[in-house]
Amino acid sequence: MISKQLSKELNIKPQQSEAVIKLIDDGNTIPFIARYRKEATGSLDDTVLRKFNERLNYLRNLESRKETIIESIKEQGKLTSTLKDSINKALTLVELEDLYLPYKKKRATRASKARDKGLGPLSEIILDQDIKEPVENIAKDFLNDKVKTIKDAIKGAMDIIAEDIAENAKFRKRIRDDTYKNGDISIKAKDENVESEYEMYYDYDESIYDITPHRILAINRGEKEGILKIKIDTDDDEIKQYIANHTIKPNKYTDEIIEDSIDDSYKRLIKPAIERDIRSILKEEAEDKSIKVFSKNLEQLLLTSPIENKTVLGWDPAFRTGCKIAIVDPTGKVLDHCVIYPTEPQNKVKESKETISKLIRKYNVDLIALGNGTASRESEQIIADMIKEYNLNCQYVIVSEAGASVYSASKLADKEFPDYDVGARSAISIARRLQDPLAELVKIDPKSIGVGQYQHDMNQKKLNESLSEVVEKVVNNVGVNLNTASPALLSYVSGISNTVAGNIVKYREENGEFSSRKELKKVKKLGPKTFEQCAGFTKVPNSKNPLDNTTVHPESYKATEKLLKQLGYSLEDIGREDLKLDNLDYKELSSELGIGEITLKDIVKELKKPGRDPRDEMPEPILRNDVLEMKDLKEGMILKGTVRNVVDFGAFVDIGVHQDGLVHISELVEDQFVKHPLDIVSVGDIVDVRVLSVDLNRNRINLSMII
């Protein structure tokens, strides 16, 4: 049943669905399935497989919950075949909980207290609406020690009726759906005289159906901070009429009682519950959409093109404590480090320039990676002046230092650089993230990397899982060098746990560099299954077998060697530009080699470009040698910039003035509606922009994009 539902939801064939479930249940990771089990899945990609896995877990939890609920109702002696059938047909947890609500154990309510007084049968008589005399006459029979008056008896019966109406699954679903489609969300200020960042919401109304995710997260935060008050507006009379139409049968003795019960049920029970449901739905939808944007931004950032074979000087700017400097060679090895004080309050500009210029010449520094934090603007001016004054053959790059301080104070940094203080570690991190952004950024909590929006207001478990999946996807897509990868990087490789990642590095330290992929089998706690999952995503550039530096899985080595032999080549020919690998008969070859056509095509593709790094296709960072300040900006000026963050309402672009400019969604493409900025730009894109306006007082720059 689950397999069929997933097949329908994701528009894939039933056999694909069954194959993926089996692969997941057999302990295979998503990256492994996506790359090396295409024959079984019909080439389903990573994105579809992760959605499949997410829905598989949800549906399995749903089935488990159904079993629990059915057993609970059965124990109460209230399970009917109709109810059981409705439960089994429920497609969501919300729908399932609606059905379970009348049978769920809950705290004492007005209705439960009335039932305890023996008024349940009276409520049933009234709700049947088949009486031929005043309700008061019937209520007399229900007076007892706990029910002293007829009025109390009727009131208790009405409480039961109100709760029965409120717990009607059909009513709740219809009212919830109707409210979501036709209701409005109304926001007011608790105190209009208080200044805050939420002033645009002090008297704000919008359709629930149309409100954007970033607004939901913003007003939720404003409510949490005690600045805003929020309510859901809908047509109450229409909803009550709907309930009445499906509840009341004409009877002069019961009409008024049931109408009053409906009114009470809606105001006291249904409306607050539906409002909570709607708020929860909106929050979850906003979180999901924002997490998707965050994840996409993170993926693009991690795929930033590395700058290879360059000696880099990392500059972590600051005022009082001085600017921390670290120089790393092309492999990331630290060559030197120091602290200079060119900024306030010391202002040792001349001494700092002399110190840095000497270091640049001594180590043949190619690039300066300048962090964009406090004192960055002042440091940039000093760097630009120094390059000119000392005629230095180097350029500088503004690097986001988001998370660098978090990393530098972490246990990981302490273990990696035990002999360096926090400041030096931060400068090292800034330099290294220019050389190899992926290798450095995986050491930092993804939430601290600076490409999200309202991330602290989201479901943290869901956010962490999603961001971890993104890092896992990118790391496995790029691959890792077994002889240089850190434990942090290795821990994201398919099948490798934190413990095994540590063991790989320990083995490397004790035995020297890995000479082949198969040597991984000697690592403690790295068994056959883990080797199967991880081997294809690791690379050993110095291996005697060139396939160890490709994405070809060891399970396909024999077939690959046989293929090369049939074509008149050997392993040593891998990477040659004149390899003739076009116009192959894949159907015949796959039969001869005993492998699938899809796998064979992937092997041939890799043989054409062995060890290809997908990041090579990404734009390189903008290199600078002169400074531009915000006051230099003029309306109409055209500049080149780097997209630093993408949010629901636009994109923030670094144009080199330490204050990212905003390209509003309406300015991304001229005379064209844009559904979401991610449809046009991604983090890391190099774009041309026009300055629309500059507000020096508010530190704001408005831009439009030129395409």
Residue pairs with C-beta under 8 A, 6 or more apart in sequence:
2 21
2 56
2 59
2 60
2 63
3 14
3 17
3 18
3 21
4 14
4 17
5 59
6 12
6 17
6 21
6 52
6 55
6 56
6 59
7 13
7 14
7 16
7 17
9 55
10 17
10 48
10 51
10 52
10 55
12 42
12 44
12 48
13 42
15 42
16 41
16 42
16 44
17 52
19 37
19 40
19 41
19 42
20 33
20 40
20 41
20 44
20 49
20 52
21 56
23 33
23 37
23 40
23 41
24 33
24 53
24 56
27 529
28 37
28 533
29 494
29 495
29 533
30 46
30 49
30 50
30 53
30 469
30 472
31 46
31 472
31 473
31 476
31 477
31 494
31 537
32 494
32 495
32 532
32 533
32 536
33 40
33 41
33 44
33 49
34 41
34 44
34 45
34 46
34 49
35 476
35 536
35 537
35 551
35 602
36 536
36 553
36 555
36 599
38 44
38 596
38 598
38 599
38 602
39 596
39 598
39 599
41 49
43 598
44 52
46 473
46 477
50 469
50 473
61 93
62 90
62 92
62 93
62 96
65 93
65 96
66 87
66 88
66 90
66 96
69 87
69 96
69 99
69 100
69 103
70 79
70 84
70 87
72 100
72 103
73 79
73 83
73 100
73 103
76 103
78 103
83 99
86 99
86 169
87 96
87 99
87 100
90 96
90 99
94 176
94 277
95 169
95 173
98 169
98 172
98 173
99 169
101 167
101 169
101 172
102 164
102 167
106 112
109 159
109 163
110 156
110 159
110 162
110 163
111 159
111 160
111 162
111 163
111 164
113 156
113 159
114 120
114 123
114 156
114 157
114 159
114 160
115 160
116 146
117 144
117 146
117 147
117 156
118 142
118 144
118 146
118 147
119 142
119 147
119 153
119 156
119 157
119 160
120 160
121 142
122 138
122 139
122 142
122 153
122 154
122 156
122 157
123 156
123 157
123 158
123 160
123 161
123 164
125 131
125 138
126 135
126 157
126 158
126 161
126 254
126 257
126 258
127 161
127 164
127 258
129 248
129 249
129 251
129 254
129 258
130 251
131 138
131 251
131 253
131 254
132 253
133 253
134 253
135 154
135 253
135 254
135 257
136 150
136 154
139 150
139 153
139 154
139 157
140 150
142 153
143 149
143 150
143 153
147 153
147 156
154 257
157 257
158 257
158 260
158 261
158 264
159 264
161 257
161 258
161 261
161 265
162 261
162 262
162 264
162 265
162 268
162 269
163 265
163 269
165 171
165 243
165 247
165 261
165 262
165 265
165 270
166 172
166 265
166 269
166 270
166 273
170 246
171 242
171 243
171 246
171 270
172 270
172 273
172 274
174 242
175 239
175 242
175 270
175 274
176 274
176 277
176 278
178 234
178 239
179 208
179 232
179 234
179 239
179 274
179 278
180 208
180 209
180 278
180 281
181 208
181 209
182 209
182 234
182 235
183 207
183 208
183 232
183 233
183 234
183 278
184 205
184 206
184 207
184 208
184 232
184 233
184 234
185 205
185 206
185 207
185 208
185 211
185 219
185 230
185 231
185 232
185 233
185 282
186 204
186 205
186 230
186 231
186 232
186 233
187 201
187 202
187 203
187 204
187 205
187 219
187 222
187 228
187 229
187 230
188 202
188 203
188 204
188 228
188 229
189 198
189 199
189 201
189 202
189 203
189 227
189 228
189 229
190 226
190 227
190 228
190 229
191 227
192 202
192 203
194 227
196 222
196 225
196 227
198 218
198 219
198 222
198 227
198 228
201 215
201 218
201 219
201 222
201 228
202 228
204 219
205 233
206 215
208 232
208 278
208 282
211 282
212 648
212 649
213 285
213 286
213 287
213 289
213 290
213 648
214 286
214 290
214 453
214 454
214 647
214 648
214 649
216 282
216 283
216 285
216 286
217 283
217 286
217 287
217 290
217 453
217 454
217 457
217 458
218 454
219 228
219 230
220 230
220 283
220 286
220 457
221 454
221 457
222 228
223 229
223 230
224 457
230 279
231 275
232 274
232 275
232 278
232 279
236 266
236 271
239 266
239 270
240 262
240 263
240 266
243 262
243 265
243 266
244 258
244 259
244 262
247 258
247 262
248 255
248 258
248 259
248 262
284 459
287 458
287 459
287 462
287 463
288 462
289 648
290 452
290 453
290 454
290 455
290 458
290 648
291 458
291 462
291 463
291 466
291 467
292 466
293 452
293 453
293 646
293 647
293 648
293 676
293 678
294 451
294 452
294 453
294 455
294 463
294 466
294 467
295 466
295 467
295 469
295 470
296 646
296 678
296 682
296 683
297 451
297 452
297 645
297 646
297 682
297 683
298 446
298 449
298 451
298 452
298 467
298 470
298 471
298 683
299 470
299 473
299 474
300 682
300 683
300 684
300 685
301 437
301 441
301 449
301 451
301 683
301 684
302 437
302 438
302 441
302 442
302 470
302 471
302 474
302 475
303 438
303 474
303 478
303 614
303 615
303 618
303 684
304 437
304 438
304 615
304 618
304 621
304 684
305 615
305 616
305 618
305 619
305 620
305 621
306 435
306 436
306 437
306 438
306 613
306 615
307 367
307 434
307 435
307 620
307 621
308 330
308 435
309 330
310 330
310 366
310 367
310 435
311 327
311 328
311 329
311 330
311 335
311 363
311 364
311 365
311 366
311 367
312 327
312 328
312 365
312 366
312 367
312 368
312 369
312 431
312 432
312 434
312 435
313 325
313 326
313 327
313 356
313 359
313 360
313 363
313 365
313 367
313 368
313 369
313 394
313 431
314 324
314 325
314 326
314 327
314 328
314 369
314 371
314 427
314 428
314 429
314 430
314 431
314 432
314 434
315 323
315 324
315 325
315 368
315 369
315 370
315 371
315 379
315 383
315 427
315 430
316 323
316 324
316 325
316 326
316 371
316 373
316 401
316 404
316 423
316 426
316 427
316 430
317 323
317 343
317 370
317 371
317 373
317 374
317 375
317 376
317 378
317 379
318 324
318 343
318 373
318 374
318 375
318 423
319 343
319 344
319 345
319 374
319 375
320 344
320 345
321 339
321 423
322 339
322 340
322 341
322 343
322 346
322 423
323 339
323 340
323 341
323 342
323 343
323 352
323 375
323 379
324 337
324 339
324 423
324 424
324 426
324 427
325 337
325 338
325 339
325 340
325 356
325 359
325 427
326 334
326 336
326 337
326 424
326 427
326 428
326 430
326 431
327 334
327 335
327 336
327 337
327 359
327 363
327 365
327 431
328 334
328 335
328 428
328 431
328 432
328 435
329 335
329 363
330 435
331 484
332 432
332 435
332 436
332 439
332 484
334 417
334 420
334 428
335 363
336 359
336 362
336 363
337 420
337 424
337 427
337 428
338 355
338 359
339 423
340 348
340 351
340 352
340 355
340 356
341 347
341 348
341 351
341 352
342 348
342 349
342 351
342 352
342 353
342 378
342 379
342 382
343 375
343 378
343 379
344 375
344 378
349 382
352 382
353 382
353 385
353 386
353 389
353 390
356 386
357 386
357 390
357 392
359 365
360 368
360 392
360 394
361 392
365 394
366 394
366 395
367 394
367 395
367 396
367 397
367 434
367 623
368 383
368 394
368 395
368 396
368 397
369 396
369 397
369 399
369 430
369 431
369 433
369 434
370 376
370 379
370 380
370 383
370 396
370 397
370 398
370 399
370 430
371 399
371 400
371 401
371 404
371 426
371 427
371 430
372 398
372 399
372 400
372 401
372 654
372 658
373 401
376 398
376 658
377 629
377 657
377 658
380 396
380 398
380 627
380 658
381 627
381 629
383 396
383 627
384 396
384 624
384 625
384 626
384 627
386 392
387 394
387 395
387 396
387 625
388 625
395 623
395 624
395 625
396 623
396 624
396 625
397 434
397 621
397 622
397 623
397 624
398 624
398 654
398 656
398 658
399 430
399 433
399 434
399 621
400 449
400 450
400 644
401 426
401 429
401 430
402 448
402 449
402 450
403 441
403 444
403 445
403 448
403 449
403 450
404 426
404 429
404 430
404 433
404 444
405 422
405 426
406 444
406 445
406 448
407 413
407 425
407 426
407 429
407 443
407 444
408 422
408 423
408 425
408 426
408 429
409 422
410 443
412 443
412 487
412 488
413 422
413 425
413 429
413 443
416 425
416 486
417 424
417 425
417 428
420 428
429 440
429 443
432 439
432 440
433 440
433 441
434 621
438 474
438 475
438 478
438 489
438 615
439 484
439 485
439 486
439 489
441 449
442 471
442 475
442 486
442 488
442 489
442 492
443 486
443 488
446 464
446 467
446 468
446 470
446 471
447 455
447 456
447 463
447 464
447 467
450 644
450 645
451 644
451 645
451 646
451 683
452 645
453 645
453 647
453 648
455 463
468 492
471 492
472 492
472 494
475 489
475 492
475 493
475 537
476 492
476 493
476 494
476 537
477 614
478 613
478 614
478 615
479 537
479 538
479 539
479 551
479 611
479 613
480 489
480 490
480 493
480 537
480 538
480 539
481 538
481 539
481 540
481 541
482 504
482 508
482 514
482 517
482 520
482 538
482 539
482 540
483 508
483 513
483 514
483 540
483 541
483 542
485 504
486 505
487 498
487 501
487 502
487 504
487 505
488 501
490 496
490 500
490 501
490 504
490 505
491 497
491 498
491 501
493 501
493 534
493 537
493 538
494 533
494 534
494 536
494 537
495 529
495 530
495 532
495 533
495 534
496 504
496 526
496 530
496 533
496 534
499 525
500 523
500 525
500 526
500 530
503 523
503 524
503 525
503 526
504 520
504 523
504 526
506 524
507 522
507 523
507 524
508 514
513 542
514 520
514 540
514 543
515 540
515 542
515 543
515 544
516 540
516 543
516 544
516 545
516 548
517 535
517 538
517 540
517 543
517 545
517 548
517 554
518 554
520 526
520 531
520 534
520 535
520 538
521 528
521 531
526 534
532 555
535 553
535 554
536 551
536 552
536 553
536 554
537 551
539 548
539 549
539 550
539 611
540 548
540 549
541 549
541 611
543 549
545 557
545 571
546 571
546 572
546 574
546 575
546 610
547 554
547 557
547 560
547 571
547 574
549 610
549 611
550 574
550 606
550 607
550 610
550 611
551 602
551 606
552 560
552 603
552 606
552 607
556 595
556 599
556 603
559 593
559 594
559 595
559 600
559 603
560 603
560 607
561 571
562 593
563 589
563 593
563 600
563 603
563 604
564 570
564 571
564 573
564 574
564 607
566 589
566 592
567 580
567 581
569 579
573 579
574 607
574 610
575 610
579 607
579 608
581 604
581 607
581 608
584 604
586 597
586 600
586 601
587 597
589 600
590 596
590 597
590 599
590 600
593 600
595 603
606 612
618 684
619 684
619 685
619 686
621 642
622 640
622 641
622 642
622 656
622 686
624 656
627 656
628 639
628 655
628 656
628 657
629 657
630 657
630 658
630 659
630 694
630 696
630 699
630 701
631 696
632 657
633 657
633 691
633 694
633 701
634 691
634 694
635 691
635 692
635 693
635 694
636 690
636 691
637 690
637 691
638 688
638 689
638 690
638 691
638 706
639 655
639 656
639 688
639 689
639 691
640 655
640 686
640 687
640 688
640 689
641 653
641 654
641 655
641 656
641 661
641 686
641 687
641 688
641 689
641 703
642 653
642 654
642 684
642 685
642 686
642 687
643 651
643 652
643 653
643 654
643 681
643 682
643 683
643 684
643 685
643 687
644 652
644 653
644 654
644 660
644 683
645 651
645 652
645 660
645 683
646 652
646 677
646 678
646 681
646 682
646 683
647 677
648 665
648 676
648 677
649 664
649 665
649 677
650 662
650 663
650 664
650 665
650 667
650 668
650 677
651 662
651 663
651 668
651 677
651 680
651 681
651 705
652 660
652 661
652 662
652 663
653 660
653 661
653 662
653 663
653 687
653 689
653 703
654 660
655 661
655 689
655 701
655 703
657 701
659 699
659 700
659 701
660 701
661 689
661 691
661 701
661 702
661 703
662 700
662 701
662 702
662 703
663 677
663 681
663 689
663 703
663 704
663 705
664 702
665 674
665 676
665 677
666 674
667 692
667 702
667 703
667 704
667 705
668 674
668 677
668 680
668 681
668 705
669 680
669 705
669 707
670 704
670 707
674 680
680 705
681 687
681 705
687 705
687 706
688 705
688 706
689 703
689 704
689 705
689 706
690 703
690 704
690 705
690 706
691 701
691 702
691 703
692 702
692 703
692 704
693 701
693 702
694 700
694 701
694 702
695 701
